[in-house]
Amino acid sequence: MEAMVRKYQQKFRKVKEEMSKWEELQSQLLSQFTGASAIIQRLQVIQDSKNYGALECVEGIKDAVLVKQMESLQTILLSMNKTLDGFHHILLSLEKIFRDSRQLVKGGSAIPTGKQLQQRVGVKPSLADCLDGLRILYGMHYSEYHLKLSVVSALAAVALKTSAGDHLGAFQQLLVDQPNIPPEEVQTIYDIILADEIC
């Protein structure tokens, strides 16, 4: 049983590596979102001829500026989609780790009983703790990935609407907060599973 717990702890170390990548992508996505928001907020100003002052007499200036901003926005949205692909890759990795962890219990020479799944050896976690921890971490990141996907899709949809500015703050808060991933809960799971390695 102890050897199997060790195998699970190795899986959690892999999850921690994936979480580091997730945090890098999170910073990248927030930076991209800030850039896209700035352009979307400018679009309303750019479309109003009164804001060009003396430049209003330059033929096609409004259209030229608008096209340039739209091209920049499109570039950022494409970058955001690449970042989302990175999140998806991590999610697939977490799913595989979780799936493999269930197979580890089922595929052993002796399938552990319910009591054995709950059994602890010293400060080591039980097999049930390991399975639950991986399930919870996968579930959190699954929900968060789909929320990010929805926010980026919605951002593209509201870009040209006059009320876009009203939505940007709410969208950004959703991305910043990562509401489906409470950091303290993730840390608690790590503390439980990797307890004997910390001691």
C-alpha positions in Angstrom: 0.0 0.0 0.0 2.9 2.4 0.9 4.5 1.8 -2.5 1.2 2.7 -4.2 1.0 5.9 -2.2 4.5 6.8 -3.4 3.3 6.4 -7.0 0.5 8.8 -6.3 2.9 11.3 -4.8 4.9 11.1 -8.0 1.7 11.9 -9.9 1.1 14.9 -7.6 4.6 16.2 -8.3 3.7 16.1 -12.0 0.5 18.0 -11.3 2.5 20.6 -9.5 4.6 21.0 -12.6 1.5 21.5 -14.7 0.2 24.1 -12.2 3.4 26.1 -12.7 2.8 26.1 -16.4 -0.9 27.0 -15.8 0.2 30.1 -13.7 2.5 31.2 -16.5 -0.3 30.9 -19.0 -2.6 32.8 -16.6 -0.3 35.8 -16.5 0.0 35.7 -20.3 -3.8 35.5 -20.8 -4.3 38.5 -18.4 -1.8 40.5 -20.3 -3.4 39.7 -23.6 -6.8 40.5 -22.2 -5.6 43.9 -21.0 -4.3 44.7 -24.5 -7.6 43.6 -26.1 -9.6 45.6 -23.6 -7.6 48.7 -24.3 -8.3 48.4 -28.0 -12.0 47.6 -27.5 -12.4 50.7 -25.4 -10.7 52.8 -28.0 -13.0 51.6 -30.8 -15.9 53.7 -29.6 -13.7 56.8 -29.5 -12.2 56.0 -33.0 -15.6 55.7 -34.6 -16.7 59.2 -33.5 -15.5 61.8 -36.1 -15.6 64.6 -33.5 -12.6 63.0 -31.8 -10.3 63.6 -34.8 -10.2 67.4 -34.6 -8.1 68.9 -37.4 -7.3 65.4 -38.7 -11.0 65.0 -39.7 -10.2 66.6 -43.0 -7.7 63.9 -43.9 -9.6 61.6 -46.3 -10.1 58.1 -45.0 -8.3 58.7 -41.6 -11.2 57.3 -39.5 -11.4 54.1 -41.6 -7.6 53.6 -41.7 -7.3 54.0 -37.9 -10.3 51.7 -37.3 -8.9 49.0 -39.6 -5.5 49.2 -37.9 -7.0 48.8 -34.5 -9.2 45.9 -35.7 -6.1 44.2 -37.1 -4.4 44.6 -33.7 -7.4 43.3 -31.9 -7.6 40.3 -34.2 -3.9 39.5 -33.6 -4.4 39.6 -29.8 -7.5 37.4 -30.0 -5.5 34.9 -32.0 -2.8 35.0 -29.3 -5.4 34.4 -26.7 -6.7 31.4 -28.5 -3.1 30.0 -28.6 -2.9 30.6 -24.8 -6.2 28.8 -24.4 -4.7 25.9 -26.4 -2.0 25.8 -23.8 -4.5 25.6 -21.0 -6.3 22.8 -22.9 -3.0 20.9 -23.2 -2.6 21.1 -19.4 -6.2 20.0 -18.8 -5.6 16.9 -21.0 -2.5 16.1 -19.0 -4.4 16.4 -15.7 -7.2 14.2 -17.1 -4.7 11.6 -18.1 -3.0 11.7 -14.6 -6.4 11.3 -13.0 -7.5 8.5 -15.3 -4.2 6.7 -14.8 -4.5 7.1 -11.0 -7.9 5.3 -11.1 -6.3 2.5 -13.2 -3.5 2.2 -10.7 -5.9 1.1 -8.0 -8.0 -1.1 -10.3 -5.1 -2.6 -12.2 -3.0 -3.8 -9.2 -2.5 -7.5 -8.4 -4.8 -7.1 -5.4 -7.6 -4.5 -5.7 -7.8 -2.6 -2.3 -10.9 -2.8 -0.2 -12.8 0.3 0.9 -11.0 0.0 4.3 -7.6 -0.3 2.7 -8.3 2.8 0.5 -8.9 4.8 3.8 -5.9 3.3 5.6 -3.0 5.6 6.5 0.6 4.8 7.2 2.1 7.4 9.5 1.9 10.9 8.0 1.3 9.4 4.5 -2.0 10.1 2.9 -4.5 7.3 2.2 -5.2 6.1 -1.3 -8.6 7.7 -1.0 -7.0 11.1 -0.2 -4.8 10.7 -3.3 -7.7 9.8 -5.6 -9.9 12.6 -4.2 -7.2 15.1 -4.5 -6.5 14.3 -8.1 -10.3 14.3 -8.9 -10.8 17.7 -7.2 -7.8 19.3 -9.0 -8.9 18.0 -12.4 -12.5 19.2 -11.7 -11.3 22.7 -10.7 -9.1 23.1 -13.8 -11.8 21.6 -16.1 -14.3 24.2 -14.9 -11.8 27.0 -15.0 -10.7 26.2 -18.6 -14.3 26.3 -19.8 -14.9 29.6 -18.0 -11.8 31.1 -19.7 -13.0 29.7 -23.1 -16.4 31.4 -22.6 -14.9 34.7 -21.5 -12.6 34.9 -24.6 -15.5 34.0 -26.9 -17.7 36.6 -25.3 -14.9 39.2 -25.5 -14.8 38.7 -29.3 -18.6 38.9 -29.5 -18.9 42.2 -27.6 -15.9 43.9 -29.2 -18.0 46.1 -31.5 -21.0 46.7 -29.2 -21.4 50.1 -27.7 -21.9 48.5 -24.3 -18.6 46.6 -24.5 -17.0 48.7 -21.8 -19.6 47.6 -19.3 -18.6 43.9 -19.8 -14.9 44.3 -19.8 -14.4 44.8 -16.1 -16.6 41.8 -15.2 -14.8 39.6 -17.8 -11.4 40.7 -16.4 -12.5 39.9 -12.8 -13.5 36.4 -13.9 -10.0 35.8 -15.4 -8.1 37.4 -12.5 -10.0 35.6 -9.7 -9.9 32.1 -11.3 -13.1 31.5 -9.3 -13.1 27.7 -9.8 -9.6 27.4 -8.4 -9.4 28.5 -4.8 -5.6 28.7 -4.1 -6.0 27.7 -0.5 -7.9 24.5 -1.4 -5.2 23.5 -3.9 -2.5 24.1 -1.3 -4.4 22.1 1.3 -4.5 19.1 -1.2 -0.8 19.4 -1.8 -0.1 19.6 1.9 -2.1 16.4 2.6 -0.7 14.3 -0.3 2.9 15.4 0.0 2.9 15.6 3.8 5.7 13.1 4.5 7.9 14.8 1.9 7.5 18.2 3.6 8.3 16.8 7.0 
